[in-house]
Amino acid sequence: MSFLIGIDLGTSGVKTVLFDEAGKPVASSTVEYPLYQPNLGWAEQDPEEWWRGTCESINNVMLKSGVDKREVKGVGLSGQMHGAVLLDKDDKVLRNAIIWCDQRSADECVQITDLIGRERLIEITANPALTGFTASKIMWVKNNEPQIFEKVAKILLPKDYIRLRLTGEYATEVSDASGMQLMNIAKREWSTEVLDKLGISTSMLGKMYESQEVTGKVTSSAADQTGLNAGTIVVGGAGDQAAGAVGNGIVKSGIVSSTIGTSGVVFAYTDKLTIDPLGRVHTFCHAVPNTYHVMGVTQGAGLSLKWFRDNFCMEEMMTSELSDIDVYKLLDAEAETIKPCSDGLIYLPYLMGERTPHLDPNAKGVFFGLTAKHTKPHFIRSIMEGVTFSLRDCLEIIKEMGVDISEVRASGGGGKSGIWRQMQADVFGTNINRIRSDEGPALGVAILAGVGAGIYDSVPQACEDVIKVKDTLAPIDDRINKYDDFYKLYTKLYKSLKDDFTQLSTILK
């Protein structure tokens, strides 16, 4: 029998999953690593810690499974998007990677827009300049750490650094590269116009592939460190959102995913290039050849609940450790004790600024409507509801763009939560489906590896065979209108506070 490996390099840890040909997980391992925040709004990670975690997790699944390494026919890579890994001529990491949720590069976004022009930038890259994208991070280093930038020989995305360590190849693929803001999205290639105006050489970037194409093979050195067989193919893979979409079967019109991980994403497939002229949602290349996707992103989705857990839920974390019950199940149970709309407590999930729909790095998290009546379970539920409202922001814009939406599939860590799926059904006013597998990005890139290895004929065909709907949650009718009223108030709060957020950021500088 043939097996496939999917590696998902996330923000909190790397997850490696070994699958059989039918997409069934055989063994899984997750290894965590830290996030560094040296200044307010900054977010960095050490690529060497990514690599050590990847080696450990691959070794773990090979050991757990007992599978002969020669039976692993392909490896697919998924990863957090937008991070800037800067290497010197000897492939040494020059500084910690500046990752997706970092907000330091607002001035560089203005610079990029001035150099290229807002309309021309959207025409080429399908998106306005944002702090989340790689281009502004590169420009920040160029402007603020010139002694480092002058040594830069290669610029890689997070998962593509793992590819380099596995194969020795400088390569990327269209879905993840789309988020660098250095690419002509319509032509699916690097934009010489953008690169020239930003003073970035094409030679600094990896070779571009489609997501299912073979980009290299595992080297002898990497085989020794990971337990893989030397010569195993490594395909392009995908950015985490496109990978998760493949793993959810979002490879044809009408099916949309709503993913709650560290960030929250509403993701829609489209077979033609569709751009929001206001830049509120992102248009990128999909992991399916010659197709695209539109996605709205909220920065602090699962991050918000994790922040609350880490700072205010010591009792629940101790109970979880002693009882071996997932702490998030304990938080779900507390949220279940509170009525919908949290007795008027509304949460704005802007802990790391916000992308969709505000494009505002200065936005901050807010609890609104707090009274003496509110308890810890109220806060937990209001966080979950606030994140769900932010996902509805994304969904509403995608609908405005004329993208067909006939089915919504929940995924990510939040997709495992029954209460969070029910909230999505109630707030969106539509059924929420869940598929049988919850491996998301790891399954998606394993499917891509299977196509590259010749096990599957195409990505859509593989998804048709592997991805099946497990269950459906329908909206509860008497909650829909109530949530609509609270959602309208939620959308007004940002408008009321926008100038205050800016003033606060100015004071803090």
C-alpha positions as CSV (number, residue, x, y, z in Angstrom):
1,M,0.0,0.0,0.0
2,S,1.1,3.6,-0.7
3,F,1.1,6.3,2.0
4,L,1.3,10.1,1.8
5,I,2.5,12.7,4.4
6,G,1.0,16.1,4.9
7,I,3.0,18.7,7.0
8,D,1.2,21.8,8.3
9,L,3.5,24.5,9.6
10,G,1.2,26.5,11.9
11,T,1.6,29.5,14.1
12,S,1.6,27.5,17.4
13,G,3.1,24.3,16.1
14,V,3.9,21.9,13.2
15,K,1.5,19.0,12.6
16,T,2.6,16.0,10.5
17,V,0.0,13.4,9.5
18,L,0.5,10.2,7.6
19,F,-2.4,9.1,5.4
20,D,-3.3,6.1,3.4
21,E,-4.5,6.3,-0.2
22,A,-8.1,6.7,0.9
23,G,-7.2,9.8,2.9
24,K,-7.5,8.0,6.3
25,P,-5.1,9.3,8.9
26,V,-2.7,6.6,10.1
27,A,-0.6,8.5,12.5
28,S,-0.3,12.2,13.6
29,S,2.2,14.3,15.6
30,T,2.2,17.9,16.7
31,V,5.2,19.7,18.0
32,E,4.8,23.3,19.4
33,Y,7.2,26.2,19.3
34,P,7.0,29.8,20.7
35,L,5.8,33.1,19.2
36,Y,8.0,36.1,20.1
37,Q,6.6,39.6,20.5
38,P,9.6,41.9,21.2
39,N,7.4,45.0,20.8
40,L,3.7,45.8,20.7
41,G,2.1,44.6,17.5
42,W,5.2,42.6,16.5
43,A,5.2,38.8,15.9
44,E,8.2,36.7,15.1
45,Q,9.3,33.1,15.1
46,D,12.6,31.2,14.7
47,P,12.8,29.1,11.5
48,E,15.2,26.8,13.1
49,E,12.6,25.9,15.7
50,W,10.2,25.2,12.8
51,W,12.7,22.8,11.3
52,R,13.5,21.0,14.6
53,G,9.7,20.6,15.2
54,T,9.2,19.3,11.6
55,C,12.0,16.7,12.0
56,E,10.6,15.6,15.4
57,S,7.0,15.3,14.1
58,I,7.9,13.3,11.0
59,N,10.0,10.9,13.1
60,N,7.1,10.5,15.5
61,V,4.6,9.6,12.8
62,M,6.9,7.1,11.1
63,L,7.7,5.5,14.5
64,K,4.0,5.4,15.6
65,S,2.8,4.0,12.3
66,G,5.4,1.4,11.7
67,V,5.1,2.0,8.0
68,D,8.1,1.2,5.8
69,K,9.5,4.6,4.8
70,R,9.7,3.3,1.2
71,E,5.9,3.1,1.1
72,V,5.6,6.9,1.6
73,K,5.2,8.1,-2.0
74,G,5.0,11.8,-1.5
75,V,5.2,14.7,0.9
76,G,3.0,17.9,0.8
77,L,3.8,21.1,2.6
78,S,1.3,23.6,4.1
79,G,2.1,26.5,6.2
80,Q,1.2,29.9,7.7
81,M,1.2,32.4,4.9
82,H,3.0,35.7,4.4
83,G,6.0,35.2,6.7
84,A,9.4,36.5,5.6
85,V,12.3,34.1,6.0
86,L,15.6,35.9,5.1
87,L,18.6,33.9,4.2
88,D,22.2,34.8,3.4
89,K,24.3,33.3,0.6
90,D,25.1,30.2,2.8
91,D,21.3,29.6,3.6
92,K,21.8,30.9,7.1
93,V,18.8,32.6,8.7
94,L,19.6,36.3,9.1
95,R,16.9,37.2,11.7
96,N,13.7,35.7,13.1
97,A,11.0,35.4,10.6
98,I,8.4,38.2,10.7
99,I,5.1,36.3,10.5
100,W,1.7,36.9,9.2
101,C,0.1,38.7,12.2
102,D,2.9,41.2,12.6
103,Q,1.6,44.8,12.4
104,R,4.8,46.9,12.3
105,S,4.9,47.7,8.6
106,A,2.1,50.3,8.2
107,D,4.5,52.9,6.9
108,E,5.9,50.5,4.4
109,C,2.3,49.8,3.1
110,V,2.1,53.6,2.4
111,Q,5.5,53.4,0.7
112,I,4.5,50.4,-1.5
113,T,1.2,52.1,-2.5
114,D,3.1,55.4,-3.4
115,L,5.7,53.5,-5.4
116,I,3.3,51.4,-7.5
117,G,0.0,53.2,-7.2
118,R,-3.1,51.8,-5.4
119,E,-5.1,50.9,-8.4
120,R,-2.1,49.4,-10.3
121,L,-1.1,47.4,-7.2
122,I,-4.6,45.9,-7.0
123,E,-4.6,45.3,-10.7
124,I,-1.3,43.3,-10.5
125,T,-1.5,41.6,-7.1
126,A,-5.3,41.6,-6.7
127,N,-4.9,43.3,-3.2
128,P,-4.0,46.6,-1.6
129,A,-0.8,46.9,0.4
130,L,-1.3,45.3,3.9
131,T,0.8,44.8,6.9
132,G,0.0,41.1,6.8
133,F,1.6,40.5,3.4
134,T,5.3,39.6,2.9
135,A,6.2,42.6,0.7
136,S,5.7,45.2,3.5
137,K,7.7,43.0,5.9
138,I,10.6,42.9,3.4
139,M,10.5,46.6,3.0
140,W,10.5,47.1,6.8
141,V,13.7,45.2,7.0
142,K,15.1,47.2,4.1
143,N,14.2,50.5,5.7
144,N,15.0,49.6,9.3
145,E,17.7,46.9,9.2
146,P,19.7,47.8,6.1
147,Q,22.7,45.9,7.5
148,I,20.6,42.7,7.4
149,F,18.9,43.4,4.1
150,E,22.2,43.9,2.3
151,K,23.1,40.3,3.2
152,V,19.8,38.8,1.9
153,A,20.4,36.2,-0.8
154,K,17.0,34.4,-0.6
155,I,13.5,35.3,0.7
156,L,11.3,32.3,1.4
157,L,7.9,31.7,2.9
158,P,7.7,29.6,6.1
159,K,6.7,26.3,4.5
160,D,9.2,26.9,1.7
161,Y,12.0,27.1,4.2
162,I,11.0,23.6,5.3
163,R,11.1,22.6,1.6
164,L,14.7,24.0,1.3
165,R,15.7,21.9,4.4
166,L,14.0,18.8,3.0
167,T,15.1,19.1,-0.7
168,G,17.8,21.7,-1.1
169,E,15.5,23.5,-3.6
170,Y,14.5,27.2,-3.5
171,A,10.9,26.9,-4.6
172,T,7.4,28.0,-3.9
173,E,3.9,27.5,-5.4
174,V,1.2,29.8,-6.6
175,S,-1.3,29.8,-3.7
176,D,1.2,30.8,-1.0
177,A,3.2,33.1,-3.3
178,S,0.0,35.0,-4.0
179,G,0.2,36.3,-0.4
180,M,3.6,37.8,-0.8
181,Q,2.2,40.7,-2.9
182,L,5.1,40.3,-5.3
183,M,3.2,38.2,-7.9
184,N,1.1,38.9,-11.0
185,I,-2.0,37.0,-9.9
186,A,-3.6,36.7,-13.3
187,K,-0.4,35.4,-15.0
188,R,0.5,33.2,-12.0
189,E,4.2,34.4,-12.1
190,W,6.4,36.9,-10.3
191,S,5.7,40.6,-11.2
192,T,8.9,42.2,-12.5
193,E,7.1,45.6,-12.3
194,V,6.4,45.2,-8.6
195,L,9.8,43.8,-7.8
196,D,11.7,46.5,-9.8
197,K,9.8,49.3,-8.0
198,L,10.5,47.8,-4.6
199,G,14.1,47.1,-5.3
200,I,13.8,43.3,-4.8
201,S,15.6,41.0,-7.2
202,T,13.9,38.0,-8.8
203,S,16.9,35.9,-7.9
204,M,16.0,36.3,-4.2
205,L,12.8,34.4,-4.8
206,G,12.1,30.7,-5.3
207,K,11.1,29.0,-8.6
208,M,7.3,29.1,-9.0
209,Y,5.2,25.9,-9.3
210,E,1.6,24.8,-9.4
211,S,0.6,23.3,-6.1
212,Q,0.5,19.6,-7.2
213,E,3.8,19.7,-9.1
214,V,6.9,18.0,-7.9
215,T,9.4,20.6,-6.6
216,G,12.2,18.3,-5.4
217,K,13.1,15.1,-3.6
218,V,14.2,14.4,0.0
219,T,18.0,14.6,0.3
220,S,20.1,12.1,2.1
221,S,20.8,14.6,4.9
222,A,17.1,15.4,5.4
223,A,16.3,11.6,5.3
224,D,18.7,11.1,8.2
225,Q,17.1,13.8,10.2
226,T,13.4,13.0,9.5
227,G,13.3,9.2,9.0
228,L,11.9,9.7,5.5
229,N,13.3,7.8,2.5
230,A,15.9,9.7,0.4
231,G,14.4,10.4,-3.0
232,T,10.8,10.8,-1.7
233,I,9.0,13.5,-3.8
234,V,8.0,16.8,-2.3
235,V,5.2,18.7,-4.1
236,G,4.5,22.4,-4.1
237,G,1.8,22.1,-1.5
238,A,-0.2,25.2,-0.5
239,G,-0.6,28.1,1.9
240,D,-2.6,26.9,4.9
241,Q,-5.9,28.3,3.7
242,A,-5.7,26.9,0.2
243,A,-4.5,23.6,1.7
244,G,-7.3,23.6,4.2
245,A,-9.7,24.3,1.4
246,V,-8.5,21.3,-0.6
247,G,-8.8,19.2,2.6
248,N,-12.4,20.4,2.9
249,G,-13.3,19.8,-0.8
250,I,-13.5,23.5,-1.6
251,V,-12.5,22.8,-5.2
252,K,-15.7,23.7,-7.1
253,S,-18.2,26.5,-7.2
254,G,-20.7,27.0,-4.5
255,I,-18.9,25.4,-1.6
256,V,-17.4,27.8,1.0
257,S,-15.3,27.0,4.1
258,S,-15.4,28.9,7.4
259,T,-12.2,28.1,9.3
260,I,-11.4,29.0,12.9
261,G,-7.7,28.5,13.6
262,T,-5.4,31.1,15.1
263,S,-6.9,33.4,12.5
264,G,-10.4,33.0,11.0
265,V,-11.0,32.7,7.3
266,V,-14.0,32.5,5.0
267,F,-12.7,30.9,1.8
268,A,-14.6,30.6,-1.6
269,Y,-13.5,28.9,-4.8
270,T,-13.8,30.8,-8.1
271,D,-12.9,29.7,-11.6
272,K,-12.2,33.3,-12.7
273,L,-10.2,36.1,-11.3
274,T,-12.6,38.1,-9.0
275,I,-11.3,41.2,-7.2
276,D,-12.9,43.4,-4.5
277,P,-11.9,46.9,-5.7
278,L,-11.9,48.1,-2.1
279,G,-9.4,45.4,-1.1
280,R,-11.4,44.2,1.9
281,V,-11.0,40.5,1.0
282,H,-8.0,38.8,-0.6
283,T,-7.9,37.2,-4.1
284,F,-5.2,34.6,-4.5
285,C,-4.4,31.7,-6.8
286,H,-6.0,28.4,-5.6
287,A,-4.1,25.1,-5.3
288,V,-6.2,23.8,-8.2
289,P,-4.5,24.7,-11.5
290,N,-5.8,27.8,-13.3
291,T,-8.4,28.6,-10.6
292,Y,-8.5,31.3,-7.9
293,H,-10.0,31.8,-4.4
294,V,-11.4,34.8,-2.5
295,M,-10.9,34.9,1.2
296,G,-11.8,37.2,4.1
297,V,-9.5,37.1,7.1
298,T,-10.0,38.0,10.7
299,Q,-6.7,38.2,12.5
300,G,-7.6,37.2,16.1
301,A,-10.1,34.3,15.9
302,G,-8.9,31.2,17.8
303,L,-6.1,33.5,19.0
304,S,-8.7,35.5,21.0
305,L,-9.9,32.4,22.9
306,K,-6.3,31.2,23.4
307,W,-5.4,34.6,24.8
308,F,-8.3,34.4,27.3
309,R,-7.5,30.8,28.2
310,D,-3.8,31.5,28.9
311,N,-4.5,34.6,31.0
312,F,-7.8,33.9,32.8
313,C,-8.5,30.2,32.8
314,M,-5.8,28.7,35.1
315,E,-8.4,26.6,36.9
316,E,-9.7,25.1,33.6
317,M,-6.2,24.4,32.4
318,M,-5.4,22.6,35.7
319,T,-8.6,20.6,35.4
320,S,-7.8,19.7,31.8
321,E,-4.3,18.5,32.8
322,L,-5.6,16.4,35.7
323,S,-8.7,14.9,33.9
324,D,-7.1,14.6,30.4
325,I,-10.1,16.5,29.0
326,D,-9.3,19.1,26.3
327,V,-9.4,22.5,27.9
328,Y,-11.4,23.9,25.0
329,K,-14.2,21.4,25.7
330,L,-14.3,22.8,29.2
331,L,-14.6,26.3,27.8
332,D,-17.3,25.1,25.5
333,A,-19.3,23.8,28.4
334,E,-19.0,27.1,30.2
335,A,-20.2,29.0,27.2
336,E,-23.1,26.6,26.8
337,T,-24.5,27.9,30.2
338,I,-24.9,31.4,28.8
339,K,-27.8,32.5,26.5
340,P,-27.1,33.6,22.9
341,C,-25.8,37.2,22.7
342,S,-24.1,36.9,26.1
343,D,-26.6,39.1,27.9
344,G,-25.4,42.1,25.8
345,L,-21.6,41.6,26.1
346,I,-20.1,42.1,22.6
347,Y,-16.5,41.3,21.8
348,L,-14.4,42.9,19.0
349,P,-11.7,40.4,18.1
350,Y,-9.0,42.9,17.0
351,L,-6.1,41.7,19.2
352,M,-3.7,41.9,16.3
353,G,-5.3,44.7,14.3
354,E,-7.8,43.6,11.6
355,R,-7.8,42.7,7.9
356,T,-11.4,42.0,6.7
357,P,-13.2,44.3,6.4
358,H,-11.3,47.2,8.0
359,L,-7.7,46.9,6.8
360,D,-6.7,48.6,10.1
361,P,-3.5,47.6,12.0
362,N,-4.4,50.1,14.7
363,A,-7.7,48.3,15.7
364,K,-7.7,46.8,19.2
365,G,-9.8,44.2,21.0
366,V,-12.8,45.5,22.9
367,F,-15.4,44.1,25.3
368,F,-18.6,46.3,25.0
369,G,-21.7,46.3,27.2
370,L,-19.9,45.0,30.4
371,T,-22.0,45.0,33.6
372,A,-21.7,43.5,37.0
373,K,-24.0,40.7,35.9
374,H,-21.3,39.3,33.6
375,T,-19.2,36.3,34.6
376,K,-16.3,34.4,33.1
377,P,-18.6,32.2,31.0
378,H,-20.1,35.3,29.5
379,F,-16.7,36.4,28.4
380,I,-16.0,33.0,26.8
381,R,-19.3,33.0,24.9
382,S,-18.9,36.7,23.8
383,I,-15.4,35.9,22.4
384,M,-16.8,33.1,20.4
385,E,-19.7,35.2,19.2
386,G,-17.5,38.2,18.3
387,V,-15.3,35.9,16.2
388,T,-18.3,34.5,14.5
389,F,-19.6,38.1,13.7
390,S,-16.2,38.8,12.2
391,L,-16.5,35.8,10.0
392,R,-19.9,37.0,8.9
393,D,-18.2,40.3,7.9
394,C,-16.1,38.2,5.5
395,L,-19.0,36.2,4.2
396,E,-21.1,39.3,3.4
397,I,-18.4,40.8,1.2
398,I,-17.9,37.6,-0.7
399,K,-21.6,37.5,-1.4
400,E,-21.5,41.2,-2.6
401,M,-18.9,40.1,-5.1
402,G,-21.3,37.7,-6.7
403,V,-19.5,34.5,-5.7
404,D,-21.9,31.6,-5.5
405,I,-22.5,30.2,-2.0
406,S,-24.6,27.1,-1.7
407,E,-22.9,25.3,1.2
408,V,-20.7,26.3,4.1
409,R,-18.3,23.8,5.7
410,A,-16.8,24.5,9.1
411,S,-13.1,23.6,9.8
412,G,-10.1,24.3,11.9
413,G,-10.0,24.0,15.7
414,G,-13.2,25.9,16.0
415,G,-14.9,23.5,13.6
416,K,-14.5,20.8,16.2
417,S,-16.6,22.8,18.7
418,G,-20.3,22.1,18.5
419,I,-21.3,25.4,20.1
420,W,-19.1,27.3,17.7
421,R,-20.5,25.5,14.7
422,Q,-24.0,26.2,15.9
423,M,-23.2,29.9,16.4
424,Q,-22.0,30.0,12.8
425,A,-25.3,28.5,11.6
426,D,-27.3,31.0,13.7
427,V,-25.2,34.1,12.8
428,F,-24.9,33.2,9.1
429,G,-28.5,32.0,8.8
430,T,-27.5,28.8,6.9
431,N,-26.7,25.2,7.4
432,I,-23.1,24.4,8.5
433,N,-21.6,21.1,7.3
434,R,-18.7,19.2,8.7
435,I,-16.7,16.7,6.8
436,R,-15.5,13.3,8.1
437,S,-11.8,14.3,8.4
438,D,-10.7,17.2,10.5
439,E,-7.1,17.2,9.4
440,G,-7.7,20.2,7.1
441,P,-4.4,21.5,5.6
442,A,-2.4,18.3,6.3
443,L,-5.0,16.3,4.3
444,G,-5.1,18.9,1.6
445,V,-1.4,18.8,0.9
446,A,-1.3,15.0,1.2
447,I,-3.9,15.0,-1.6
448,L,-1.7,17.3,-3.6
449,A,1.2,15.0,-3.0
450,G,-0.9,12.1,-4.2
451,V,-1.6,13.9,-7.4
452,G,2.1,14.6,-7.8
453,A,2.9,10.9,-7.2
454,G,0.3,9.7,-9.7
455,I,-1.9,8.1,-7.1
456,Y,-4.8,10.5,-8.0
457,D,-5.6,11.8,-11.5
458,S,-6.4,15.4,-10.4
459,V,-7.2,17.5,-7.3
460,P,-11.0,17.7,-7.9
461,Q,-11.2,13.9,-8.6
462,A,-9.2,13.1,-5.4
463,C,-11.5,15.4,-3.3
464,E,-14.6,13.7,-4.8
465,D,-13.2,10.3,-3.7
466,V,-11.8,11.3,-0.3
467,I,-13.9,14.1,1.1
468,K,-17.4,13.2,2.5
469,V,-19.8,15.3,4.6
470,K,-20.1,13.9,8.1
471,D,-22.9,16.0,9.7
472,T,-25.0,19.2,9.4
473,L,-26.1,21.8,11.9
474,A,-29.1,23.9,10.9
475,P,-29.7,27.4,12.3
476,I,-32.2,27.7,15.2
477,D,-34.9,30.0,13.9
478,D,-35.6,32.1,17.0
479,R,-31.9,33.0,17.2
480,I,-31.4,34.3,13.7
481,N,-33.2,37.7,14.1
482,K,-31.6,38.3,17.5
483,Y,-28.1,37.6,16.2
484,D,-28.9,39.9,13.2
485,D,-29.7,42.8,15.6
486,F,-26.5,42.2,17.6
487,Y,-24.4,41.8,14.4
488,K,-25.7,45.3,13.2
489,L,-24.5,46.8,16.5
490,Y,-21.2,44.9,16.3
491,T,-20.5,46.5,12.9
492,K,-21.3,50.0,14.3
493,L,-18.8,49.7,17.1
494,Y,-15.7,49.7,14.9
495,K,-16.9,52.8,13.1
496,S,-17.5,54.5,16.4
497,L,-14.1,53.6,17.7
498,K,-11.9,53.9,14.6
499,D,-10.5,57.3,15.4
500,D,-10.0,56.3,19.0
501,F,-7.9,53.3,17.9
502,T,-5.7,55.6,15.8
503,Q,-5.3,58.1,18.6
504,L,-4.3,55.3,21.0
505,S,-1.7,54.0,18.6
506,T,-0.3,57.5,18.2
507,I,0.0,57.9,22.0
508,L,1.7,54.5,22.3
509,K,4.4,55.2,19.7
